[in-house]
């Protein structure tokens, strides 16, 4: 899947381990995300060649300001803990999305990177 192409870049601790979407069916909904048509997906991820996994949630939509398709994704790893409070917090953080917060600003020939969003420790 498209998600797995990007998830493979998330490496695990063990050599050759990487993130992948689990084979369980995903929940998919069409939603309004800040005035934009979006797809909301919730499913499970797992670490290939390792023993990790958990739930994830993502939003995919077209951002007219950036003129590109944007996917925001959050995933949880918490063995033995309830995951739903963490997923709700991730969704709350993603709901604050603003293209101005990620669009790099150009000053002369140098790109100035925007500040990283502040996220509380869970």
Secondary structure by P-SEA (a helix, b strand, c coil): caaaaaaaacccccccbbbbbcccbbbbbbbbccccbbbbbbbbbbbccccccbbbbbbbbbcccccbbbbbbbbbbbcccccaaaaaaaaaaaaaccccccbbbbcccbbbbccccccccc
